[in-house]
């Protein structure tokens, strides 16, 4: 049974860590961990949707992850494509809209095609917005935003925080209210660094493939009990 909450976050961002460690603890190849982790994403997305959370952003692959062995990267890409092709039609029927965040053009064409199909299929949905941060980096996002601003010829005196926000990958999305990170990691890792300036953080030791609905309950309950001041005094 869901706990009673004082308030619900509008935008939840998740860094789903621990897939590799989950597999290694079981004597399995790391890709088995990624497979279980990606599969778990749909369960958590649907549960947050049941709660009524309007925006969810998942960190699937960072621009720094290219430093991993290519065999692992290729395997992760294949797993992601399979899950997108299988799960997005089901999310579509729930009214969820998919939005890609990151440099899509640097991914293999077959993965780009899969992401683009998901975005196009769900484009007109009015339910939860699901952000897939894949080939994403917070620093690069800001660099790309600055490049777009310069390319548009906007004079310096016209540049303010709203203008920058409107040129980020997350344009049109609210800032993050709650950021959840699993696997006992307590850093942002270049994820949504602009959008999490006043986010509440929830860190857990649970490895992502084991992260369950009860863990979402705990995270949302903890969030609802915090007093958000956004820099103001009580």
QUIFENMO-V732781 format. One record per residue. N is the residue number from 0. PSI is psi in whole degrees, -180 to 180 (NA if undefined). NEAR is the number of other ideal C-beta (glycine too) atoms within 8 Angstrom. D_LAST is the distance of its C-alpha to the last C-alpha in Angstrom with 1 decimal. Layout:
n=N psi=PSI near=NEAR d_last=D_LAST
n=N psi=PSI near=NEAR d_last=D_LAST
//
This chain:
n=0 psi=134 near=2 d_last=33.4
n=1 psi=143 near=6 d_last=30.1
n=2 psi=158 near=7 d_last=27.0
n=3 psi=128 near=3 d_last=24.9
n=4 psi=142 near=9 d_last=21.7
n=5 psi=-36 near=4 d_last=18.5
n=6 psi=160 near=6 d_last=18.7
n=7 psi=136 near=9 d_last=21.1
n=8 psi=143 near=11 d_last=20.7
n=9 psi=-41 near=8 d_last=22.7
n=10 psi=119 near=15 d_last=24.0
n=11 psi=128 near=14 d_last=24.9
n=12 psi=144 near=18 d_last=26.6
n=13 psi=132 near=13 d_last=28.9
n=14 psi=101 near=13 d_last=30.7
n=15 psi=81 near=14 d_last=33.5
n=16 psi=158 near=10 d_last=34.8
n=17 psi=8 near=14 d_last=37.5
n=18 psi=-47 near=15 d_last=40.5
n=19 psi=-44 near=9 d_last=42.9
n=20 psi=-36 near=10 d_last=41.9
n=21 psi=-44 near=15 d_last=42.3
n=22 psi=-44 near=15 d_last=45.8
n=23 psi=-37 near=10 d_last=46.8
n=24 psi=-24 near=7 d_last=45.8
n=25 psi=7 near=7 d_last=48.4
n=26 psi=27 near=4 d_last=51.0
n=27 psi=159 near=8 d_last=50.7
n=28 psi=150 near=6 d_last=50.7
n=29 psi=-34 near=11 d_last=47.3
n=30 psi=-28 near=11 d_last=48.0
n=31 psi=-34 near=10 d_last=48.1
n=32 psi=-43 near=17 d_last=44.5
n=33 psi=-39 near=15 d_last=43.7
n=34 psi=-45 near=9 d_last=45.7
n=35 psi=-38 near=12 d_last=43.8
n=36 psi=-45 near=14 d_last=40.4
n=37 psi=-38 near=11 d_last=41.2
n=38 psi=-37 near=9 d_last=42.6
n=39 psi=-22 near=12 d_last=39.4
n=40 psi=-44 near=12 d_last=37.5
n=41 psi=-40 near=11 d_last=38.9
n=42 psi=-47 near=9 d_last=38.0
n=43 psi=-40 near=12 d_last=34.4
n=44 psi=-48 near=14 d_last=34.3
n=45 psi=-35 near=10 d_last=35.9
n=46 psi=-42 near=10 d_last=33.6
n=47 psi=-35 near=12 d_last=30.5
n=48 psi=-40 near=13 d_last=32.4
n=49 psi=-34 near=6 d_last=33.1
n=50 psi=-27 near=10 d_last=29.4
n=51 psi=14 near=6 d_last=29.0
n=52 psi=130 near=13 d_last=27.2
n=53 psi=-29 near=7 d_last=28.1
n=54 psi=132 near=12 d_last=28.2
n=55 psi=131 near=15 d_last=29.3
n=56 psi=127 near=17 d_last=30.3
n=57 psi=135 near=13 d_last=32.5
n=58 psi=102 near=13 d_last=33.5
n=59 psi=-37 near=10 d_last=37.2
n=60 psi=123 near=11 d_last=38.8
n=61 psi=161 near=12 d_last=37.4
n=62 psi=-23 near=11 d_last=39.4
n=63 psi=-19 near=8 d_last=39.5
n=64 psi=-12 near=8 d_last=41.2
n=65 psi=-16 near=6 d_last=44.5
n=66 psi=-8 near=4 d_last=45.1
n=67 psi=165 near=7 d_last=45.8
n=68 psi=138 near=5 d_last=49.5
n=69 psi=-31 near=6 d_last=50.9
n=70 psi=-42 near=6 d_last=52.3
n=71 psi=-42 near=11 d_last=48.8
n=72 psi=-48 near=11 d_last=47.4
n=73 psi=-41 near=8 d_last=50.4
n=74 psi=-42 near=10 d_last=50.0
n=75 psi=-40 near=11 d_last=46.3
n=76 psi=-43 near=11 d_last=47.2
n=77 psi=-43 near=8 d_last=49.9
n=78 psi=-44 near=12 d_last=47.6
n=79 psi=-44 near=14 d_last=45.0
n=80 psi=-45 near=11 d_last=47.7
n=81 psi=-43 near=8 d_last=49.1
n=82 psi=-38 near=12 d_last=45.8
n=83 psi=-49 near=11 d_last=44.9
n=84 psi=-33 near=9 d_last=48.4
n=85 psi=-42 near=8 d_last=48.2
n=86 psi=-32 near=10 d_last=44.6
n=87 psi=-41 near=13 d_last=43.7
n=88 psi=-34 near=8 d_last=46.2
n=89 psi=-39 near=9 d_last=44.6
n=90 psi=-36 near=14 d_last=41.1
n=91 psi=-41 near=11 d_last=42.6
n=92 psi=-19 near=6 d_last=43.8
n=93 psi=3 near=10 d_last=40.3
n=94 psi=13 near=9 d_last=39.3
n=95 psi=137 near=14 d_last=37.3
n=96 psi=131 near=13 d_last=37.5
n=97 psi=135 near=13 d_last=38.0
n=98 psi=130 near=10 d_last=36.8
n=99 psi=138 near=10 d_last=37.9
n=100 psi=122 near=12 d_last=35.7
n=101 psi=-171 near=13 d_last=37.6
n=102 psi=89 near=10 d_last=41.0
n=103 psi=-37 near=11 d_last=43.2
n=104 psi=-13 near=5 d_last=46.4
n=105 psi=-5 near=5 d_last=46.5
n=106 psi=160 near=12 d_last=47.0
n=107 psi=146 near=6 d_last=50.5
n=108 psi=-39 near=6 d_last=51.8
n=109 psi=-29 near=7 d_last=52.3
n=110 psi=-39 near=11 d_last=48.6
n=111 psi=-45 near=11 d_last=47.6
n=112 psi=-41 near=8 d_last=49.8
n=113 psi=-44 near=12 d_last=48.2
n=114 psi=-45 near=15 d_last=44.7
n=115 psi=-38 near=9 d_last=45.9
n=116 psi=-41 near=10 d_last=47.6
n=117 psi=-43 near=11 d_last=44.4
n=118 psi=-45 near=11 d_last=42.4
n=119 psi=-42 near=7 d_last=45.2
n=120 psi=-39 near=10 d_last=45.8
n=121 psi=6 near=13 d_last=42.2
n=122 psi=-40 near=7 d_last=41.5
n=123 psi=7 near=5 d_last=41.5
n=124 psi=148 near=9 d_last=39.5
n=125 psi=9 near=5 d_last=36.5
n=126 psi=-150 near=8 d_last=34.8
n=127 psi=142 near=14 d_last=32.6
n=128 psi=120 near=10 d_last=32.8
n=129 psi=111 near=13 d_last=33.8
n=130 psi=122 near=14 d_last=33.4
n=131 psi=104 near=12 d_last=36.0
n=132 psi=95 near=15 d_last=35.1
n=133 psi=123 near=13 d_last=38.6
n=134 psi=52 near=10 d_last=39.8
n=135 psi=143 near=17 d_last=36.3
n=136 psi=136 near=10 d_last=34.5
n=137 psi=-41 near=12 d_last=31.2
n=138 psi=-46 near=8 d_last=32.8
n=139 psi=-36 near=10 d_last=35.8
n=140 psi=-44 near=15 d_last=33.8
n=141 psi=-40 near=12 d_last=32.3
n=142 psi=-46 near=8 d_last=35.8
n=143 psi=-37 near=11 d_last=37.3
n=144 psi=-44 near=11 d_last=34.7
n=145 psi=-42 near=10 d_last=35.6
n=146 psi=-41 near=8 d_last=39.3
n=147 psi=-39 near=9 d_last=39.0
n=148 psi=-45 near=12 d_last=37.2
n=149 psi=-44 near=8 d_last=40.0
n=150 psi=-29 near=6 d_last=42.7
n=151 psi=-5 near=6 d_last=41.5
n=152 psi=28 near=5 d_last=41.9
n=153 psi=126 near=8 d_last=38.5
n=154 psi=149 near=6 d_last=38.1
n=155 psi=-40 near=4 d_last=35.4
n=156 psi=-13 near=4 d_last=33.7
n=157 psi=-7 near=7 d_last=33.2
n=158 psi=122 near=9 d_last=31.3
n=159 psi=-176 near=6 d_last=27.6
n=160 psi=-40 near=5 d_last=25.2
n=161 psi=-41 near=6 d_last=26.3
n=162 psi=-43 near=11 d_last=29.9
n=163 psi=-47 near=14 d_last=29.5
n=164 psi=-38 near=10 d_last=27.8
n=165 psi=-11 near=7 d_last=30.7
n=166 psi=3 near=11 d_last=33.2
n=167 psi=167 near=12 d_last=31.8
n=168 psi=-30 near=9 d_last=33.5
n=169 psi=17 near=12 d_last=30.6
n=170 psi=130 near=8 d_last=31.0
n=171 psi=-11 near=3 d_last=30.1
n=172 psi=147 near=11 d_last=27.8
n=173 psi=161 near=7 d_last=24.0
n=174 psi=162 near=9 d_last=22.1
n=175 psi=130 near=13 d_last=21.9
n=176 psi=-43 near=11 d_last=19.2
n=177 psi=126 near=15 d_last=20.7
n=178 psi=125 near=16 d_last=23.2
n=179 psi=131 near=12 d_last=25.6
n=180 psi=132 near=14 d_last=28.0
n=181 psi=177 near=16 d_last=30.9
n=182 psi=28 near=12 d_last=33.3
n=183 psi=26 near=7 d_last=31.0
n=184 psi=136 near=10 d_last=30.4
n=185 psi=51 near=5 d_last=26.9
n=186 psi=165 near=5 d_last=27.2
n=187 psi=-31 near=10 d_last=27.0
n=188 psi=45 near=9 d_last=30.7
n=189 psi=32 near=10 d_last=30.5
n=190 psi=117 near=14 d_last=29.2
n=191 psi=48 near=13 d_last=27.3
n=192 psi=-27 near=10 d_last=25.7
n=193 psi=-44 near=11 d_last=24.6
n=194 psi=-12 near=12 d_last=23.4
n=195 psi=20 near=13 d_last=21.3
n=196 psi=-36 near=6 d_last=19.1
n=197 psi=27 near=7 d_last=15.9
n=198 psi=154 near=12 d_last=17.7
n=199 psi=140 near=10 d_last=17.1
n=200 psi=144 near=7 d_last=20.2
n=201 psi=113 near=12 d_last=22.4
n=202 psi=140 near=8 d_last=25.4
n=203 psi=151 near=13 d_last=28.3
n=204 psi=-11 near=5 d_last=31.7
n=205 psi=132 near=11 d_last=33.6
n=206 psi=144 near=13 d_last=36.1
n=207 psi=-45 near=14 d_last=35.9
n=208 psi=-23 near=11 d_last=39.2
n=209 psi=-5 near=7 d_last=38.1
n=210 psi=121 near=13 d_last=34.6
n=211 psi=178 near=7 d_last=34.9
n=212 psi=-37 near=8 d_last=33.3
n=213 psi=-30 near=6 d_last=31.9
n=214 psi=-35 near=10 d_last=30.0
n=215 psi=-44 near=13 d_last=28.5
n=216 psi=-46 near=10 d_last=27.5
n=217 psi=-43 near=10 d_last=25.7
n=218 psi=-45 near=12 d_last=23.9
n=219 psi=-36 near=14 d_last=22.8
n=220 psi=-44 near=10 d_last=21.7
n=221 psi=-41 near=9 d_last=19.7
n=222 psi=-45 near=13 d_last=18.0
n=223 psi=-20 near=10 d_last=17.3
n=224 psi=-4 near=6 d_last=15.6
n=225 psi=151 near=7 d_last=12.9
n=226 psi=113 near=4 d_last=9.4
n=227 psi=123 near=6 d_last=9.8
n=228 psi=-16 near=7 d_last=7.4
n=229 psi=41 near=5 d_last=10.5
n=230 psi=-9 near=4 d_last=9.6
n=231 psi=157 near=5 d_last=6.6
n=232 psi=155 near=3 d_last=3.8
n=233 psi=NA near=4 d_last=0.0
//
